[in-house]
Amino acid sequence: MVDRIAWFYGNDPARERDYHTIVINGLKPQVSGGTSMPMLRDIYRFKGKDYLEVLNFLFNNLFKKYPPMRFAIDASRDPTWAELITKKLGEDKTINYKFTIDSKLHLMTIMRNYLLAGYKIPDADKMVREGVIDADKAEMIRQLKQESLREQMRPAVGDKISFSDGGKHNDLLHGEALSLKAVYDYTKSHSGFGQHSGLNGFDGAGAELYDMRTPFETRDAKIKAILSKKGVFDKIDVLN
């Protein structure tokens, strides 16, 4: 059993012209008789940084401060970057995730279920007042919440689902969702970090959420309820 906090990274990479985001969630070992909920520990957003400069920051700063238990990366954005991370950490610690409509639905559903189970995005203003974070970090947390509300899922032609990002790339949201995906995958196969209520519906009947052959009308009612012009997470008060 792991007796320390385990760190889980979500990474939405980009070259110099786009935002490159890194989100880190921590997970404490399960307390006897209880459950362990992830906690947002750190968040980074780079633009205009040299490719190797970001890589050096990861390897020589973040990895030493928060040794990654799992590192989930959008490998479709930059396969070369994903390969470098995989070589550094090994295939057993790296999740090379490729975005499709199906995989994004899976990712957003995992994040939504964590929120419903009690996971909270921190109160940035309170953390600034307490001197825990600076104004720049607080703005990133606020932006993460805005992106969560901006992301939309809608029914599309052929009983499929499409996503709308409000005309902007929701990179912080993707990094956060990837980080929680890393947590979810790890806790499924490792003792000491209990599964959470509401997060065990991905087998059996829940599997139809990720089968695009299933008619839209017969998909899970909770997912159908949020297919609107409102944000994916707009009904979840923990975002406020």
Buried (B, 14 or more C-beta within 10 A) or exposed (E): EBEEBBBBBBBBBBEEEBBBBBBBBBBBBBEEEEBBBBBBBBBBBBEEBEBEEBBEBBBEEBBEEBEBBBBBBBBBBBEEBBBBBBEBBEEEBBBBBEBEBBBBBBBBBBBBBBBBBEBBBBBBEEBBEEEEBEEEBBBBBBBBBBBBBBBBBEBBEEBBBEBEBEEEBBBBBBBBBBBBBBBBBBBEEEEBBBBBEBBEBBEEEBEBBBEBEBEBEEBBEBBBEBBBEEBBBBBBEBBE
